[in-house]
């Protein structure tokens, strides 16, 4: 009887692909004013090219057009803000129409940073200003739910507003109105996108929309996408892009911190 020889199988482990270092980041917002910014510090620390180019332009709805909506702002006791643009155009409209906002008005904001922006327009008092814990709609709803009784809500918005918020208000039988105070217009970003960035950072659903209006057949390839806020997360994912970096979250409270945490896991600081 012949002997049987068994062949031992050797498993060869493939080395994990080396991560491509990040060299170029695009921030889809205007360049910060002055010479000091956490973005600039991050660029120096990691030897990055950090470009700034707004993907959208915000145009206010003139007060004469707002009147056609037949919404009496003075009759509402609470305002929901999901962006600084909404705050800017709410108070612009009130000033143009000479509307006095009661000191008892409550303000519900999507994040603390949006809430703090109110200091530009009102005497900021924490007992009148509320905000969600992590920038997600659910956290905002949790806060509103504690105070919703006997309130009439205004949700100032653009032409394409977030239906999740209005659906929540409807389902919880809240009295509300959605005054359209501004519109989002896409910028021409064709030349910018052609520079092939390693990371593109979006801050609004309008920015994502602008990308595809400029490039209907845009392919993400190896570009990483960062997004700020729940509505922008949804816009990125609905467009078929892969969302790699999210903020604000407890571990990533700002876009700068989110980028730095990603860079820490990806590459060493520049020497």
ABEGO torsion letter per residue (X at the ends): XBBBBBBBBBBBBBBBBBBBBBABBBBABBBBBEABBAAAAAAAAAGBBBBBBBABBBBBBBAAAAAAAGBBAAABABBBBABAAAAAAAAAAAAAAGBBBBAABBBBBABAAAAAAAAAABBBBAAABBBBAAGBAAAAAAAAAAAABGBBBBBBBBABBBAAAAAAAAAAGBBBBBBBABBBBBBBAAAAAAAGBABBBBABAAAAAAAAAABAABBAEABBBBBBEAAAAAAAAAAGBBBABBOBBAABABAAAAAAAAAAAABBBBX
